[in-house]
Amino acid sequence: MDEFWKASAAVLLTVVLILALGKREKDISVLLTMAVCCMVTVSAITYLEPVLDLLWELESIANVQGGMMEILMKAVGIGLVVEIAGMICTDSGNSSLGKTIQTLGTVVILYLSIPLFRGFLTLIQEILGQV
Amino acid sequence: MSMDIDLIFKIAAIGIIVSILNQVLSRSGREEQATMTSLAGLVVVLMIVAQKIADLFDLVKTLFEF
């Protein structure tokens, strides 16, 4: 839990430092925001690791069809990265870039989930064939 | 991997030093050198931040099985 307090303190400290840098060095304050976002996300993901291990364990117990869990994991990863990138773009005044990267993330997740939709379609066809 | 508080101070310090140098050089009429100083500071910070972004992407790739 030590990491959580450190991250919270770092974020508060960064806000003050960004205010100190002010409008004179706007570019460096954006980079500072980026660095802190990356570091805090790395800390968050470190906490997420045992949760993901538990999910893999649950998958092996439930015997979920192969490949489904990988797609979901990739979607979560893409969502996380795209959300952070989008927020940084919006904060730095480039909301169009932020929206674009979020659209890219959505499209990539849709692309990754094609096998899921195909599996669902096959299942429906099988059920309808049995009726 | 732990929070690197020193890095935050390092980036902020570079920002403040660049800002002061920029002001001093601008006031003494060396606009070109002031611009070059700003650019150099930006590149230095960008290199530090690029490393952190690469770390994050590597971690996400490893953990979410890309």
Backbone of each chain as ProteinMPNN parsed JSONL, in Angstrom:
{"seq_chain_A": "MDEFWKASAAVLLTVVLILALGKREKDISVLLTMAVCCMVTVSAITYLEPVLDLLWELESIANVQGGMMEILMKAVGIGLVVEIAGMICTDSGNSSLGKTIQTLGTVVILYLSIPLFRGFLTLIQEILGQV", "coords_chain_A": {"N_chain_A": [[0.822, -1.227, 0.0], [2.143, 1.097, 0.257], [2.972, 2.2, -2.06], [0.7, 3.398, -3.118], [0.273, 5.679, -1.48], [2.575, 7.049, -2.081], [2.195, 7.556, -4.81], [-0.087, 9.177, -4.741], [0.911, 11.395, -3.368], [2.867, 12.172, -5.184], [1.326, 12.961, -7.373], [-0.075, 15.186, -6.354], [2.079, 16.834, -5.783], [3.068, 17.224, -8.331], [1.056, 18.757, -9.498], [1.39, 21.178, -8.167], [3.999, 21.807, -8.996], [3.59, 22.091, -11.734], [1.977, 24.33, -11.743], [3.887, 26.103, -10.805], [5.687, 26.117, -12.899], [4.085, 27.268, -14.794], [2.784, 29.383, -17.445], [4.96, 29.953, -18.927], [6.676, 27.807, -19.53], [5.106, 25.826, -21.028], [5.26, 23.57, -22.624], [7.112, 21.881, -21.345], [5.733, 21.419, -18.99], [3.615, 19.897, -19.915], [4.998, 17.61, -20.679], [5.912, 16.832, -18.179], [3.493, 16.173, -16.966], [2.858, 13.97, -18.564], [4.927, 12.168, -17.881], [4.387, 11.712, -15.159], [1.817, 10.628, -15.321], [2.41, 8.243, -16.68], [4.065, 6.977, -14.774], [2.337, 6.693, -12.568], [0.38, 5.088, -13.687], [1.859, 2.791, -14.203], [2.328, 2.013, -11.57], [-0.319, 1.474, -10.825], [-0.913, -0.654, -12.509], [0.81, -2.529, -11.531], [-0.469, -3.193, -9.168], [-2.63, -4.358, -10.325], [-1.824, -6.752, -11.302], [-1.979, -9.179, -9.597], [-4.769, -9.396, -9.629], [-5.338, -9.931, -12.282], [-4.055, -12.373, -12.499], [-5.738, -13.875, -10.89], [-8.018, -13.798, -12.471], [-7.16, -15.309, -14.667], [-6.922, -17.726, -13.384], [-9.59, -18.211, -12.713], [-10.562, -18.459, -15.261], [-9.383, -20.85, -16.095], [-10.642, -22.574, -14.329], [-13.353, -22.269, -15.012], [-13.244, -23.165, -17.556], [-13.336, -21.696, -20.013], [-14.017, -21.029, -23.478], [-11.23, -21.327, -25.682], [-9.073, -18.561, -26.202], [-10.859, -16.479, -25.795], [-10.516, -15.085, -23.402], [-8.019, -13.912, -23.797], [-8.584, -12.018, -25.754], [-10.277, -10.298, -24.363], [-8.52, -9.368, -22.412], [-6.639, -8.024, -23.988], [-8.289, -6.013, -24.961], [-8.817, -4.599, -22.626], [-6.236, -3.644, -22.023], [-5.695, -2.042, -24.292], [-7.747, -0.169, -24.011], [-6.995, 1.08, -21.617], [-4.488, 2.312, -22.252], [-5.235, 3.97, -24.376], [-7.092, 5.651, -23.165], [-5.534, 7.081, -21.329], [-3.737, 8.361, -23.085], [-5.562, 9.872, -24.575], [-6.616, 11.572, -22.599], [-4.345, 13.06, -21.876], [-3.815, 14.37, -24.274], [-6.167, 15.934, -24.475], [-5.89, 17.541, -22.197], [-3.631, 19.024, -22.89], [-4.656, 20.699, -24.721], [-5.231, 19.699, -27.203], [-7.769, 18.491, -28.183], [-8.879, 17.31, -30.399], [-6.955, 15.5, -31.298], [-6.981, 13.805, -29.121], [-9.583, 12.74, -29.261], [-9.319, 11.405, -31.65], [-7.41, 9.412, -31.109], [-8.855, 7.962, -29.288], [-10.922, 7.036, -30.886], [-9.432, 5.418, -32.579], [-8.61, 3.449, -30.743], [-11.119, 2.306, -30.125], [-11.81, 1.229, -32.611], [-9.748, -0.62, -32.999], [-10.258, -2.372, -30.882], [-12.737, -3.348, -31.699], [-11.9, -4.664, -34.017], [-10.297, -6.632, -32.877], [-12.239, -8.075, -31.583], [-13.587, -9.554, -33.453], [-13.343, -12.464, -33.733], [-14.813, -13.159, -31.442], [-17.427, -12.296, -32.068], [-17.85, -13.913, -34.29], [-17.807, -16.449, -33.095], [-20.056, -16.227, -31.477], [-22.025, -15.972, -33.427], [-21.856, -18.469, -34.706], [-22.664, -20.08, -32.606], [-25.342, -19.258, -32.307], [-26.309, -20.097, -34.78], [-26.004, -22.851, -34.506], [-27.778, -23.353, -32.4], [-30.214, -22.578, -33.556], [-30.27, -24.433, -35.621], [-30.682, -26.758, -34.267], [-33.255, -26.468, -33.381]], "CA_chain_A": [[0.0, 0.0, 0.0], [3.056, 2.238, 0.318], [3.014, 2.752, -3.422], [-0.494, 4.231, -3.297], [0.5, 6.97, -0.828], [3.631, 7.711, -2.856], [1.593, 8.022, -6.065], [-0.969, 10.309, -4.425], [1.774, 12.538, -3.048], [3.524, 12.593, -6.427], [0.347, 13.676, -8.213], [-0.308, 16.51, -5.751], [3.326, 17.585, -5.96], [3.156, 17.587, -9.752], [0.117, 19.859, -9.758], [2.03, 22.413, -7.672], [5.152, 22.107, -9.867], [3.069, 22.581, -13.021], [1.568, 25.719, -11.497], [5.12, 26.897, -10.683], [6.238, 26.289, -14.259], [3.191, 28.263, -15.38], [2.574, 29.459, -18.892], [6.241, 30.186, -19.604], [7.186, 26.535, -20.06], [3.906, 24.985, -21.176], [5.654, 22.29, -23.237], [7.743, 21.017, -20.334], [4.712, 20.996, -18.02], [2.872, 18.781, -20.548], [5.867, 16.429, -20.579], [5.898, 16.425, -16.768], [2.209, 15.474, -16.78], [2.977, 12.671, -19.241], [5.808, 11.296, -17.09], [3.706, 11.302, -13.921], [0.729, 9.72, -15.725], [3.022, 6.935, -16.972], [4.552, 6.348, -13.539], [1.189, 6.303, -11.733], [-0.271, 3.943, -14.344], [2.717, 1.618, -13.951], [2.023, 1.591, -10.195], [-1.668, 0.896, -10.813], [-0.853, -1.954, -13.194], [1.487, -3.458, -10.605], [-1.517, -3.709, -8.272], [-3.601, -5.111, -11.141], [-1.228, -8.048, -11.678], [-2.62, -10.313, -8.908], [-6.172, -9.491, -10.045], [-5.327, -10.613, -13.576], [-3.715, -13.777, -12.215], [-6.972, -14.493, -10.387], [-8.903, -13.959, -13.625], [-6.668, -16.461, -15.436], [-7.257, -18.908, -12.586], [-11.029, -18.405, -12.888], [-10.769, -18.921, -16.641], [-9.032, -22.276, -16.165], [-11.667, -23.331, -13.583], [-14.607, -22.243, -15.771], [-12.965, -23.79, -18.849], [-13.874, -20.818, -21.062], [-13.516, -21.365, -24.812], [-9.887, -20.785, -25.898], [-8.884, -17.301, -26.922], [-11.809, -15.424, -25.405], [-9.928, -14.296, -22.315], [-6.923, -13.113, -24.365], [-9.189, -10.866, -26.448], [-10.765, -9.371, -23.33], [-7.337, -8.752, -21.792], [-6.086, -7.044, -24.933], [-9.218, -4.878, -25.006], [-8.587, -3.801, -21.401], [-4.942, -2.975, -22.201], [-5.842, -0.966, -25.283], [-8.604, 0.846, -23.396], [-6.199, 1.807, -20.615], [-3.482, 3.158, -22.916], [-5.926, 4.98, -25.191], [-7.729, 6.603, -22.254], [-4.481, 7.967, -20.801], [-3.26, 9.199, -24.196], [-6.634, 10.821, -24.894], [-6.723, 12.597, -21.537], [-3.171, 13.953, -21.961], [-4.042, 15.234, -25.457], [-7.209, 16.918, -24.145], [-5.314, 18.482, -21.228], [-2.677, 19.932, -23.529], [-5.387, 21.571, -25.644], [-5.436, 19.061, -28.509], [-8.857, 17.534, -27.97], [-9.138, 16.551, -31.642], [-6.029, 14.35, -31.275], [-7.475, 12.913, -28.076], [-10.748, 12.024, -29.786], [-8.851, 10.514, -32.722], [-6.759, 8.229, -30.53], [-9.921, 7.158, -28.677], [-11.595, 6.346, -31.994], [-8.51, 4.351, -32.992], [-8.719, 2.389, -29.742], [-12.413, 1.632, -30.3], [-11.764, 0.445, -33.852], [-8.843, -1.769, -32.778], [-10.972, -3.33, -30.018], [-13.737, -3.993, -32.57], [-11.149, -5.577, -34.884], [-9.863, -7.781, -32.064], [-13.372, -8.87, -31.114], [-14.225, -10.276, -34.573], [-13.533, -13.887, -33.4], [-15.901, -13.289, -30.45], [-18.701, -12.181, -32.789], [-17.983, -15.119, -35.12], [-18.168, -17.54, -32.184], [-21.448, -16.001, -31.074], [-22.858, -16.254, -34.609], [-21.843, -19.924, -34.875], [-23.476, -20.626, -31.516], [-26.745, -18.971, -32.659], [-26.658, -20.986, -35.908], [-26.127, -24.211, -33.963], [-29.012, -23.419, -31.606], [-31.331, -22.512, -34.501], [-30.263, -25.691, -36.365], [-31.223, -27.816, -33.415], [-34.722, -26.259, -33.161]], "C_chain_A": [[0.849, 1.267, 0.0], [3.084, 2.999, -1.01], [1.864, 3.73, -3.68], [-0.281, 5.628, -2.706], [1.539, 7.77, -1.594], [3.049, 8.328, -4.13], [0.706, 9.232, -5.823], [-0.161, 11.564, -4.151], [2.424, 13.081, -4.317], [2.579, 13.396, -7.313], [0.099, 15.087, -7.675], [0.893, 17.43, -5.947], [3.449, 18.086, -7.407], [2.245, 18.757, -10.093], [0.757, 21.19, -9.342], [3.193, 22.814, -8.586], [4.703, 22.639, -11.225], [2.604, 24.03, -12.889], [2.787, 26.635, -11.41], [5.736, 27.141, -12.06], [5.405, 27.289, -15.054], [3.112, 28.235, -16.889], [3.882, 29.636, -19.66], [6.761, 28.907, -20.262], [6.046, 25.529, -20.158], [4.282, 23.598, -21.702], [6.269, 21.334, -22.221], [6.711, 20.571, -19.293], [3.837, 19.876, -18.594], [3.687, 17.496, -20.449], [5.92, 15.891, -19.15], [4.612, 15.658, -16.451], [2.28, 14.067, -17.359], [3.784, 11.69, -18.396], [5.092, 10.795, -15.846], [2.546, 10.355, -14.233], [1.286, 8.318, -15.969], [3.423, 6.231, -15.679], [3.391, 5.87, -12.666], [0.47, 5.099, -12.354], [0.537, 2.668, -14.146], [2.465, 1.09, -12.536], [0.667, 0.891, -10.128], [-1.658, -0.506, -11.423], [-0.153, -2.992, -12.319], [0.478, -4.05, -9.616], [-2.493, -4.619, -9.021], [-3.126, -6.535, -11.428], [-1.861, -9.241, -10.94], [-4.078, -10.519, -9.313], [-6.26, -10.252, -11.364], [-4.97, -12.096, -13.417], [-4.948, -14.54, -11.74], [-7.941, -14.759, -11.536], [-8.484, -15.155, -14.477], [-7.017, -17.764, -14.733], [-8.734, -19.252, -12.771], [-11.329, -18.949, -14.275], [-10.484, -20.417, -16.745], [-10.056, -23.134, -15.41], [-12.95, -23.425, -14.414], [-14.482, -22.915, -17.134], [-13.61, -23.0, -20.002], [-13.216, -21.17, -22.387], [-12.2, -20.634, -25.111], [-9.852, -19.478, -26.67], [-9.775, -16.16, -26.493], [-11.186, -14.475, -24.368], [-8.812, -13.396, -22.845], [-7.476, -11.847, -25.029], [-9.653, -9.822, -25.429], [-9.601, -8.623, -22.674], [-6.749, -7.675, -22.697], [-6.969, -5.806, -24.993], [-9.019, -3.973, -23.788], [-7.29, -3.0, -21.527], [-5.038, -1.808, -23.158], [-6.669, 0.177, -24.698], [-7.838, 1.726, -22.429], [-5.243, 2.803, -21.276], [-4.156, 4.317, -23.663], [-6.565, 6.061, -24.308], [-6.701, 7.616, -21.728], [-4.007, 8.927, -21.89], [-4.291, 10.28, -24.54], [-6.732, 11.947, -23.876], [-5.562, 13.583, -21.603], [-3.339, 14.913, -23.135], [-5.059, 16.323, -25.137], [-6.67, 17.986, -23.192], [-4.386, 19.49, -21.875], [-3.334, 20.792, -24.605], [-5.599, 20.993, -27.026], [-6.549, 18.013, -28.41], [-9.176, 16.726, -29.228], [-8.231, 15.321, -31.715], [-6.494, 13.316, -30.25], [-8.643, 12.074, -28.565], [-10.314, 11.005, -30.838], [-8.235, 9.249, -32.15], [-7.803, 7.335, -29.861], [-10.705, 6.396, -29.738], [-10.742, 5.172, -32.477], [-8.597, 3.151, -32.044], [-10.005, 1.598, -29.908], [-12.384, 0.718, -31.513], [-10.89, -0.797, -33.672], [-9.513, -2.823, -31.901], [-12.039, -4.077, -30.827], [-13.078, -5.038, -33.465], [-10.746, -6.841, -34.124], [-11.03, -8.687, -31.689], [-14.122, -9.588, -32.24], [-14.39, -11.778, -34.251], [-14.647, -14.133, -32.376], [-17.262, -13.265, -31.143], [-18.952, -13.427, -33.648], [-18.43, -16.321, -34.284], [-19.626, -17.457, -31.768], [-22.412, -16.376, -32.204], [-22.971, -17.769, -34.83], [-22.74, -20.592, -33.837], [-24.965, -20.456, -31.819], [-27.202, -19.919, -33.759], [-26.878, -22.409, -35.423], [-27.441, -24.38, -33.212], [-30.231, -23.443, -32.536], [-31.431, -23.811, -35.313], [-30.868, -26.826, -35.574], [-32.731, -27.713, -33.255], [-35.532, -26.855, -34.312]], "O_chain_A": [[0.344, 2.366, -0.227], [3.198, 4.224, -1.069], [2.026, 4.742, -4.362], [-0.607, 6.634, -3.336], [1.424, 8.986, -1.748], [3.363, 9.465, -4.484], [0.732, 10.195, -6.589], [-0.49, 12.651, -4.627], [2.522, 14.293, -4.506], [2.978, 14.386, -7.927], [0.067, 16.056, -8.434], [0.756, 18.62, -6.233], [3.875, 19.212, -7.66], [2.608, 19.636, -10.874], [0.678, 22.187, -10.06], [3.362, 23.988, -8.914], [5.342, 23.52, -11.799], [2.803, 24.847, -13.788], [2.753, 27.778, -11.865], [6.238, 28.227, -12.346], [5.926, 28.051, -15.869], [3.341, 27.207, -17.526], [3.919, 29.49, -20.882], [7.225, 28.925, -21.402], [6.029, 24.515, -19.46], [3.71, 22.588, -21.291], [5.989, 20.136, -22.23], [6.806, 19.461, -18.769], [3.373, 19.009, -17.854], [3.144, 16.426, -20.171], [5.966, 14.682, -18.924], [4.635, 14.636, -15.766], [1.83, 13.101, -16.742], [3.39, 10.538, -18.214], [5.168, 9.614, -15.508], [2.314, 9.393, -13.501], [0.709, 7.327, -15.521], [3.16, 5.041, -15.504], [3.445, 4.782, -12.093], [0.01, 4.206, -11.643], [-0.028, 1.593, -13.946], [2.395, -0.12, -12.321], [0.514, -0.139, -9.471], [-2.309, -1.421, -10.92], [-0.48, -4.178, -12.359], [0.546, -5.229, -9.268], [-3.098, -5.52, -8.44], [-3.925, -7.412, -11.756], [-2.244, -10.218, -11.583], [-4.573, -11.646, -9.343], [-7.131, -11.101, -11.549], [-5.513, -12.956, -14.11], [-5.177, -15.686, -12.127], [-8.599, -15.798, -11.581], [-9.326, -15.918, -14.95], [-7.357, -18.764, -15.365], [-9.095, -20.414, -12.959], [-12.22, -19.779, -14.455], [-11.226, -21.16, -17.387], [-10.314, -24.276, -15.79], [-13.56, -24.489, -14.519], [-15.484, -23.201, -17.788], [-14.321, -23.555, -20.84], [-12.047, -21.552, -22.442], [-12.076, -19.444, -24.818], [-10.538, -19.326, -27.681], [-9.489, -15.0, -26.788], [-11.315, -13.253, -24.45], [-8.667, -12.256, -22.403], [-6.919, -10.758, -24.888], [-9.447, -8.622, -25.612], [-9.678, -7.422, -22.415], [-6.409, -6.578, -22.254], [-6.47, -4.683, -25.068], [-9.047, -2.748, -23.899], [-7.249, -1.82, -21.181], [-4.533, -0.72, -22.882], [-6.331, 1.348, -24.871], [-7.998, 2.946, -22.412], [-5.195, 3.977, -20.909], [-3.719, 5.466, -23.596], [-6.574, 7.239, -24.666], [-6.951, 8.821, -21.686], [-3.886, 10.131, -21.667], [-3.945, 11.439, -24.766], [-6.907, 13.113, -24.229], [-5.748, 14.786, -21.415], [-3.051, 16.105, -23.024], [-4.857, 17.489, -25.477], [-6.949, 19.174, -23.35], [-4.343, 20.655, -21.481], [-2.651, 21.528, -25.318], [-6.08, 21.681, -27.926], [-6.304, 16.813, -28.537], [-9.676, 15.604, -29.145], [-8.659, 14.245, -32.131], [-6.411, 12.11, -30.484], [-8.703, 10.868, -28.328], [-10.852, 9.901, -30.917], [-8.496, 8.148, -32.634], [-7.67, 6.111, -29.858], [-11.107, 5.253, -29.521], [-11.251, 4.084, -32.747], [-8.651, 2.0, -32.478], [-9.997, 0.369, -29.841], [-12.863, -0.415, -31.465], [-11.24, -1.885, -34.13], [-9.362, -4.021, -32.139], [-12.222, -5.283, -30.663], [-13.6, -6.137, -33.655], [-10.837, -7.955, -34.64], [-10.863, -9.892, -31.5], [-15.182, -10.168, -32.003], [-15.471, -12.323, -34.473], [-15.331, -15.155, -32.417], [-18.134, -14.086, -30.86], [-20.072, -13.931, -33.736], [-19.295, -17.097, -34.688], [-20.336, -18.461, -31.711], [-23.451, -16.999, -31.985], [-24.055, -18.282, -35.107], [-23.474, -21.533, -34.138], [-25.755, -21.379, -31.62], [-28.3, -20.473, -33.71], [-27.805, -23.091, -35.858], [-28.129, -25.391, -33.352], [-31.16, -24.225, -32.334], [-32.53, -24.246, -35.657], [-31.483, -27.737, -36.128], [-33.413, -28.712, -33.025], [-36.76, -26.779, -34.306]]}, "seq_chain_B": "MSMDIDLIFKIAAIGIIVSILNQVLSRSGREEQATMTSLAGLVVVLMIVAQKIADLFDLVKTLFEF", "coords_chain_B": {"N_chain_B": [[8.547, -2.254, -9.713], [8.848, 1.11, -8.806], [7.448, 4.272, -7.693], [9.077, 7.039, -9.009], [10.039, 9.629, -7.504], [12.085, 11.444, -7.632], [12.492, 11.877, -10.299], [10.372, 13.506, -11.06], [11.01, 15.885, -9.762], [13.377, 16.366, -11.105], [12.559, 16.879, -13.769], [10.932, 19.129, -13.336], [12.857, 20.876, -12.341], [14.544, 21.176, -14.549], [12.745, 22.478, -16.214], [12.332, 24.91, -14.801], [14.93, 25.973, -14.772], [15.401, 26.256, -17.51], [13.429, 28.107, -18.077], [14.31, 30.352, -16.614], [16.802, 30.833, -17.87], [15.876, 31.392, -20.402], [14.472, 33.783, -19.989], [16.577, 35.473, -19.127], [18.317, 35.448, -21.363], [16.595, 36.433, -23.308], [16.076, 39.027, -22.377], [18.608, 40.108, -22.634], [18.834, 40.436, -25.267], [19.427, 38.232, -26.879], [17.813, 36.478, -28.683], [17.827, 34.238, -30.376], [19.516, 32.408, -29.112], [18.056, 32.021, -26.803], [15.798, 30.706, -27.772], [17.021, 28.374, -28.714], [17.943, 27.316, -26.304], [15.537, 26.751, -24.989], [14.587, 24.797, -26.697], [16.552, 22.826, -26.424], [16.228, 22.11, -23.722], [13.658, 21.059, -23.875], [14.075, 18.826, -25.517], [15.758, 17.273, -23.909], [14.062, 16.703, -21.712], [12.081, 15.379, -23.105], [13.405, 13.068, -23.895], [13.736, 11.782, -21.449], [11.07, 11.371, -20.728], [10.188, 9.791, -22.829], [11.416, 7.368, -22.288], [9.991, 6.578, -20.012], [7.44, 6.29, -21.094], [7.916, 4.183, -22.835], [8.49, 2.193, -20.952], [5.968, 1.935, -19.736], [4.413, 1.008, -21.907], [5.703, -1.407, -22.458], [5.165, -2.807, -20.107], [2.359, -2.96, -20.192], [2.075, -4.459, -22.523], [3.272, -6.873, -21.75], [1.715, -7.667, -19.55], [-0.968, -7.742, -20.445], [-0.838, -9.601, -22.396], [-0.002, -9.173, -25.204]], "CA_chain_B": [[8.751, -0.886, -10.203], [8.258, 2.02, -7.825], [7.312, 5.674, -8.101], [10.361, 7.743, -9.003], [9.72, 11.029, -7.189], [13.231, 12.267, -8.053], [12.318, 12.218, -11.718], [9.441, 14.651, -11.129], [11.797, 17.069, -9.393], [14.377, 16.602, -12.161], [11.882, 17.52, -14.908], [10.522, 20.48, -12.921], [14.074, 21.703, -12.228], [14.952, 21.526, -15.932], [11.776, 23.479, -16.678], [12.572, 26.207, -14.146], [16.23, 26.495, -15.254], [15.211, 26.696, -18.908], [12.612, 29.32, -18.03], [15.168, 31.465, -16.165], [17.769, 31.113, -18.949], [15.114, 32.0, -21.492], [14.203, 35.174, -19.607], [17.843, 36.224, -19.109], [18.802, 35.6, -22.745], [15.667, 37.307, -24.053], [16.272, 40.408, -21.927], [19.901, 40.634, -23.112], [18.767, 40.584, -26.728], [19.877, 37.038, -27.622], [16.574, 35.726, -28.897], [18.118, 32.934, -31.015], [20.061, 31.513, -28.083], [16.948, 31.706, -25.887], [14.994, 29.677, -28.45], [17.803, 27.13, -28.739], [17.952, 26.792, -24.921], [14.211, 26.157, -24.763], [14.506, 23.576, -27.512], [17.451, 21.83, -25.812], [15.544, 21.634, -22.511], [12.523, 20.238, -24.303], [14.597, 17.548, -26.028], [16.26, 16.507, -22.748], [12.897, 16.191, -20.969], [11.394, 14.429, -24.0], [14.138, 11.797, -23.848], [13.419, 11.141, -20.158], [9.664, 10.95, -20.745], [10.064, 8.695, -23.808], [11.808, 6.142, -21.574], [8.876, 6.206, -19.13], [6.341, 5.823, -21.95], [8.322, 2.852, -23.3], [8.306, 1.286, -19.801], [4.532, 1.683, -19.573], [3.947, 0.181, -23.019], [6.26, -2.756, -22.269], [4.429, -3.45, -19.01], [1.005, -3.268, -20.679], [2.207, -5.559, -23.489], [3.577, -8.118, -21.024], [0.641, -8.068, -18.642], [-2.208, -8.027, -21.157], [-0.53, -10.662, -23.36], [-0.032, -8.748, -26.618]], "C_chain_B": [[8.089, 0.106, -9.236], [8.224, 3.451, -8.376], [8.646, 6.391, -7.947], [10.101, 9.236, -8.788], [10.833, 11.961, -7.678], [13.085, 12.75, -9.495], [11.409, 13.435, -11.904], [10.197, 15.946, -10.822], [12.793, 17.424, -10.49], [13.736, 17.359, -13.345], [11.477, 18.955, -14.562], [11.725, 21.413, -12.838], [14.561, 22.126, -13.609], [14.041, 22.629, -16.465], [12.06, 24.854, -16.108], [13.887, 26.824, -14.648], [16.1, 27.031, -16.682], [14.435, 28.007, -18.955], [13.453, 30.541, -17.645], [16.156, 31.854, -17.27], [17.101, 31.842, -20.11], [14.874, 33.487, -21.229], [15.473, 36.031, -19.713], [18.325, 36.502, -20.534], [17.913, 36.533, -23.564], [15.902, 38.775, -23.698], [17.585, 41.002, -22.454], [19.978, 40.656, -24.647], [19.253, 39.395, -27.526], [18.688, 36.086, -27.815], [16.838, 34.322, -29.443], [18.599, 31.932, -29.984], [18.975, 31.099, -27.085], [16.072, 30.6, -26.481], [15.709, 28.332, -28.433], [17.856, 26.487, -27.353], [16.632, 26.102, -24.599], [14.101, 24.813, -25.456], [15.356, 22.457, -26.9], [16.811, 21.235, -24.555], [14.406, 20.697, -22.846], [12.986, 18.853, -24.756], [15.076, 16.66, -24.874], [15.089, 15.876, -21.99], [12.16, 15.139, -21.799], [12.069, 13.062, -23.965], [13.851, 11.046, -22.556], [12.006, 10.558, -20.209], [9.457, 9.778, -21.711], [10.411, 7.353, -23.164], [10.664, 5.635, -20.692], [7.702, 5.66, -19.94], [6.649, 4.411, -22.458], [8.144, 1.81, -22.197], [6.837, 0.901, -19.648], [4.023, 0.743, -20.659], [4.453, -1.261, -22.889], [5.474, -3.521, -21.205], [3.034, -3.869, -19.469], [1.059, -4.455, -21.643], [2.437, -6.889, -22.78], [2.359, -8.607, -20.254], [-0.643, -8.456, -19.369], [-1.993, -8.948, -22.356], [-0.678, -10.236, -24.82], [0.984, -9.544, -27.426]], "O_chain_B": [[6.916, -0.042, -8.893], [8.874, 3.781, -9.368], [9.264, 6.353, -6.884], [9.961, 10.003, -9.74], [10.582, 13.096, -8.081], [13.49, 13.856, -9.855], [11.636, 14.275, -12.775], [10.052, 16.953, -11.513], [13.033, 18.597, -10.78], [14.289, 18.337, -13.849], [11.646, 19.874, -15.364], [11.642, 22.584, -13.209], [14.94, 23.278, -13.82], [14.501, 23.588, -17.086], [12.036, 25.851, -16.831], [13.96, 28.024, -14.915], [16.613, 28.099, -17.015], [14.732, 28.896, -19.753], [13.34, 31.609, -18.248], [16.332, 33.034, -17.574], [17.66, 32.76, -20.709], [15.045, 34.33, -22.11], [15.472, 37.123, -20.281], [18.691, 37.627, -20.873], [18.39, 37.31, -24.391], [15.926, 39.648, -24.567], [17.688, 42.206, -22.692], [21.041, 40.865, -25.232], [19.474, 39.516, -28.731], [18.598, 35.036, -27.18], [16.189, 33.352, -29.05], [18.173, 30.777, -29.963], [18.974, 29.974, -26.585], [15.659, 29.677, -25.779], [15.104, 27.291, -28.175], [17.82, 25.262, -27.232], [16.606, 25.019, -24.016], [13.601, 23.835, -24.899], [14.943, 21.298, -26.861], [16.842, 20.023, -24.345], [14.209, 19.673, -22.19], [12.371, 17.84, -24.424], [14.833, 15.454, -24.864], [15.109, 14.689, -21.667], [11.676, 14.14, -21.267], [11.402, 12.028, -23.999], [13.735, 9.82, -22.558], [11.768, 9.423, -19.797], [8.653, 8.884, -21.448], [9.786, 6.333, -23.453], [10.398, 4.435, -20.628], [7.05, 4.697, -19.536], [5.768, 3.553, -22.507], [7.707, 0.689, -22.457], [6.494, -0.266, -19.459], [3.291, -0.205, -20.374], [3.725, -2.212, -23.173], [5.159, -4.7, -21.364], [2.579, -4.977, -19.182], [0.208, -5.343, -21.597], [1.865, -7.91, -23.163], [2.011, -9.787, -20.29], [-1.331, -9.392, -18.96], [-2.857, -9.061, -23.225], [-1.402, -10.875, -25.584], [1.112, -9.336, -28.633]]}, "name": "protein", "num_of_chains": 2, "seq": "MDEFWKASAAVLLTVVLILALGKREKDISVLLTMAVCCMVTVSAITYLEPVLDLLWELESIANVQGGMMEILMKAVGIGLVVEIAGMICTDSGNSSLGKTIQTLGTVVILYLSIPLFRGFLTLIQEILGQVMSMDIDLIFKIAAIGIIVSILNQVLSRSGREEQATMTSLAGLVVVLMIVAQKIADLFDLVKTLFEF"}
